[in-house]
Amino acid sequence: MNGWQINTNGKIEKISRTEMLNSVDSLKVKITRALITEEDIALISGEGKAATFPLIPGRMAIGQITDLASPSEYLAKGAKVCISAARSCGNCYHCLDGKNKQCFDFKIAGVNADGFLKDFAVLTTEDVFPLPPSVKETDAIYLEYIALALSVIDKLHIEKGQHVAIIGATVFGCILSQLIIYYQGVPILIDDEEEGLLTAKKSGIYYTLKVTPKIEVDVGALTGGRMISKVVFSSRANSPVDLAFKIASPFAEIAFAGFSYPSIKAPLQIALKKQLTCKAITNGFGNYETAINVLANKAVDLSHYALPLTKMEDIETNVDNMRAAFKEKKKFSDLLINMLG
Ligand SMILES: [Zn+2]
């Protein structure tokens, strides 16, 4: 296996390692596309002190099965698959009780386990999910975000016709907004900048709001004065977190969702006054099959988020450039890599 590793001294370097099929349910996947996002860059830059080094980054990837330790009913050699970034530990109190979704010790690719910035991965049959031929690769690379969005919808119990504010017009914010429409809620996507909101509008998000000093008035106007009972703050949102609390109605729920762990200081005084409930959702474990169905049913339009393919030989330069931009708090786009060359 050839991979790109962040060393303990913070440098990225190419490594080679032999990885063998190691259990009856193990399989080998040729990684065909890998995605490096701002969240990956935040983690390898030390945000939240969550990542353990040395580490191969990369939470999102798709690939093709090249070898199986034993025949499987659902998986075959040559099958295109998406890969779950989260793996439950199997040993904690919840795992032993059959509640893997609430595992105390998830191993997450690109955080506390090696990610997918490598040409091959040895995985288990539980980590991979076959992709139907109708699902496009440029869409499938975002399955991890779709699975996360499904976890958010599940945890917030969104009802038909209910307003949900999503702060952060990122690709995740747009996916979540589209899924809320799919489940018959009414998303209001909010961002400090027009650019992300415009892309989301093209993808079918009707209510978008740019943050201005009168944002609370704008939200009031859209909700008939009721304000918002379900608010989602994307961990990569560039808006102040206070906004989530200000636009919340009394007894509302606020969810913090994303894959990275930025330092967030929340105004708990407002939470006390309004008796708010706060939740955090950081993986889409258990939702991959539903996420694939979402794409197969064309329930989300990701055509405006398709990224250009970059080459493997440029990985070191591209990742270093992203890290430099992150450090300088500059904007940069996600990196889609053709792991076939
Ligand atoms: Zn566990």
Residues whose N, C-alpha, C, O or C-beta is under 5 A from the ligand:
A	BS01	ZN	S88 C89 G90 N91 C92 C95 C103 F104 D105
